[in-house]
Amino acid sequence: MKSWLLRLLGTTGLLVIGTAQEVDDRIIQLRRPVIKFFPLPMIDPFQYTLHLGLEVPTSRQNSIQVEGGWVFGHLGDDIGVGTRAEEFQQTGFKARFQWREYFVSDKPPERPTYTLTGGYIGLLGGYQYYHQNLGYIDTSGIYPPSSNPLAVGTLYERSIQAFVGGFLLGYQAQLGSRIAFDLYTGLAIRYTIHKWNPLAPPNSYRFTPVGDFILRRGGRPIFLMGFSVGWILR
């Protein structure tokens, strides 16, 4: 009778330990996608942008993140210097791709985690496109007639493309069981191409912050910084 009771207690103990271990492993390996919203682009006065992202874990410590942004406005209607205020228009979009590796600890978490959390390093690639309409500009008094074949009141347009590649360093935390907060910084190289139609007007007529201040032509290093708030899908 005593040996039977000892065997029963031993078996029960092993089951409890095994179940506990299974729960711990399950908690550690829960990795769910996160839908993210980036607040800062919404208040960028030169390029109001609705910027969203989706992070998808691909392993215990790696993930990929795709992002897209739609540029829907800018501060006021008079950014186009030299144009009639009501005529300046700017539209565009952004796309970014990230690969991340998190610094995952082997120490069991104190509470369940439902997505990748902690510090990480990342590789980033991105593309931006803008179309700017500066309206009708009268340059008849700027160029001599022989060098100004354009009609008075020509519609000037510009397209801007920017290619970005760089490195990120960040930290992602889980708030509660559903919210993720992601803070990042980094360095990148950006190369920008401008194309005017029909041709570039004089400098005093064409200045816009996006184009002649932020997305200047050519290649240059840039500093990256931002944060996002995410919803963990489960």
Rosetta blueprint (number, residue, H / E / L):
1 M L
2 K H
3 S H
4 W H
5 L H
6 L H
7 R H
8 L H
9 L H
10 G H
11 T H
12 T H
13 G H
14 L H
15 L H
16 V H
17 I H
18 G H
19 T H
20 A H
21 Q H
22 E H
23 V H
24 D H
25 D H
26 R H
27 I H
28 I H
29 Q H
30 L L
31 R L
32 R L
33 P L
34 V E
35 I E
36 K E
37 F E
38 F L
39 P L
40 L H
41 P H
42 M H
43 I H
44 D L
45 P L
46 F L
47 Q L
48 Y E
49 T E
50 L E
51 H E
52 L E
53 G E
54 L E
55 E E
56 V E
57 P E
58 T L
59 S L
60 R L
61 Q L
62 N E
63 S E
64 I E
65 Q E
66 V E
67 E E
68 G E
69 G E
70 W E
71 V E
72 F E
73 G E
74 H L
75 L L
76 G L
77 D L
78 D L
79 I L
80 G L
81 V L
82 G L
83 T L
84 R L
85 A H
86 E H
87 E H
88 F L
89 Q E
90 Q E
91 T E
92 G E
93 F E
94 K E
95 A E
96 R E
97 F E
98 Q E
99 W E
100 R E
101 E E
102 Y E
103 F L
104 V L
105 S L
106 D L
107 K L
108 P L
109 P L
110 E L
111 R L
112 P L
113 T L
114 Y L
115 T L
116 L L
117 T L
118 G E
119 G E
120 Y E
121 I E
122 G E
123 L E
124 L E
125 G E
126 G E
127 Y E
128 Q E
129 Y E
130 Y E
131 H E
132 Q E
133 N E
134 L E
135 G E
136 Y E
137 I E
138 D L
139 T L
140 S L
141 G L
142 I L
143 Y L
144 P L
145 P H
146 S H
147 S H
148 N L
149 P L
150 L L
151 A L
152 V L
153 G L
154 T E
155 L E
156 Y E
157 E E
158 R E
159 S E
160 I E
161 Q E
162 A E
163 F E
164 V E
165 G E
166 G E
167 F E
168 L E
169 L E
170 G E
171 Y E
172 Q E
173 A E
174 Q E
175 L E
176 G L
177 S L
178 R L
179 I E
180 A E
181 F E
182 D E
183 L E
184 Y E
185 T E
186 G E
187 L E
188 A E
189 I E
190 R E
191 Y E
192 T E
193 I E
194 H E
195 K E
196 W E
197 N E
198 P L
199 L L
200 A L
201 P L
202 P L
203 N H
204 S H
205 Y H
206 R H
207 F L
208 T L
209 P H
210 V H
211 G H
212 D H
213 F L
214 I L
215 L L
216 R L
217 R L
218 G E
219 G E
220 R E
221 P E
222 I E
223 F E
224 L E
225 M E
226 G E
227 F E
228 S E
229 V E
230 G E
231 W E
232 I E
233 L L
234 R L
